[in-house]
Amino acid sequence: SIAAPGLKKTDFNIQLKGGKLTVSYDACSEENTDIRRAFSKSAFSRSYNVSRDTNPEDIKAKYSAGILKVTVNRPESEVPVEHSIKIN
């Protein structure tokens, strides 16, 4: 989950490439007033390692109330992160 209030869902870019899931946005806003014109620009990018077997169709994203939530379902064939080996 990423807190990003004030943005629109179309401001985000989510890409999966080579076992990396990258979430980014590059938002520009323009505020007009009678006295001045102010420009504000903000950018964000964060990458996460995911299994190379991750199917892009198993990645879901939802933006609501200023929170972007990205859910990645792990592939069934993925090796567990922790596993005990029995000694014979």
C-alpha positions as CSV (number, residue, x, y, z in Angstrom):
1,S,0.0,0.0,0.0
2,I,1.2,3.5,-0.9
3,A,-0.3,6.7,0.5
4,A,-0.7,9.2,-2.4
5,P,-3.4,11.6,-1.6
6,G,-4.6,14.1,-4.2
7,L,-3.6,12.0,-7.2
8,K,-5.8,10.3,-9.8
9,K,-5.5,6.7,-10.7
10,T,-4.3,7.7,-14.2
11,D,-1.3,9.4,-12.6
12,F,0.2,6.0,-11.7
13,N,2.3,3.7,-13.8
14,I,2.8,0.0,-12.7
15,Q,5.2,-2.2,-14.6
16,L,6.4,-5.8,-14.2
17,K,9.8,-6.5,-15.9
18,G,12.4,-9.1,-15.1
19,G,11.2,-10.0,-11.6
20,K,10.8,-6.3,-10.6
21,L,7.4,-4.7,-10.0
22,T,7.8,-0.9,-10.3
23,V,5.2,1.5,-9.1
24,S,5.7,5.2,-10.1
25,Y,3.9,8.4,-10.7
26,D,4.9,11.8,-12.1
27,A,2.3,14.3,-11.3
28,C,2.2,17.9,-12.4
29,S,-0.4,20.3,-11.2
30,E,-1.0,23.9,-12.0
31,E,-2.8,26.4,-9.7
32,N,-4.1,29.6,-11.1
33,T,-4.7,32.6,-8.9
34,D,-5.3,36.3,-9.6
35,I,-2.0,37.2,-8.1
36,R,0.4,34.5,-9.3
37,R,0.7,31.2,-11.1
38,A,2.3,28.3,-9.1
39,F,3.5,25.1,-10.5
40,S,3.9,22.0,-8.4
41,K,5.6,18.8,-9.6
42,S,6.1,15.6,-7.6
43,A,7.5,12.2,-8.6
44,F,7.8,8.8,-7.0
45,S,9.2,5.5,-8.0
46,R,9.6,2.3,-6.0
47,S,10.5,-1.2,-7.1
48,Y,9.8,-4.5,-5.5
49,N,11.3,-7.9,-6.2
50,V,8.7,-10.5,-7.2
51,S,9.0,-14.1,-8.5
52,R,10.0,-14.2,-12.2
53,D,7.1,-16.7,-12.5
54,T,4.5,-14.1,-11.5
55,N,1.8,-13.8,-14.1
56,P,0.9,-10.1,-14.8
57,E,-2.7,-11.1,-14.7
58,D,-2.3,-12.0,-11.0
59,I,-1.4,-8.4,-10.1
60,K,-4.3,-6.2,-9.1
61,A,-4.2,-2.5,-8.2
62,K,-6.9,-0.3,-6.6
63,Y,-6.7,3.4,-5.8
64,S,-9.2,4.7,-3.2
65,A,-9.3,7.5,-0.6
66,G,-5.7,8.5,-1.4
67,I,-4.3,4.9,-1.0
68,L,-2.9,2.8,-3.9
69,K,-3.1,-0.9,-3.0
70,V,-1.2,-3.3,-5.2
71,T,-1.8,-7.0,-4.6
72,V,0.4,-9.7,-6.1
73,N,-0.7,-13.4,-6.0
74,R,2.3,-15.7,-5.7
75,P,2.6,-18.4,-8.3
76,E,1.8,-21.9,-6.9
77,S,5.1,-23.2,-8.1
78,E,7.1,-20.7,-6.1
79,V,9.6,-22.2,-3.7
80,P,8.8,-21.3,0.0
81,V,10.9,-18.6,1.6
82,E,11.6,-20.8,4.6
83,H,11.8,-24.5,4.6
84,S,13.2,-27.1,7.1
85,I,15.2,-30.0,5.7
86,K,14.9,-33.3,7.5
87,I,18.3,-35.1,8.1
88,N,18.2,-38.8,7.5
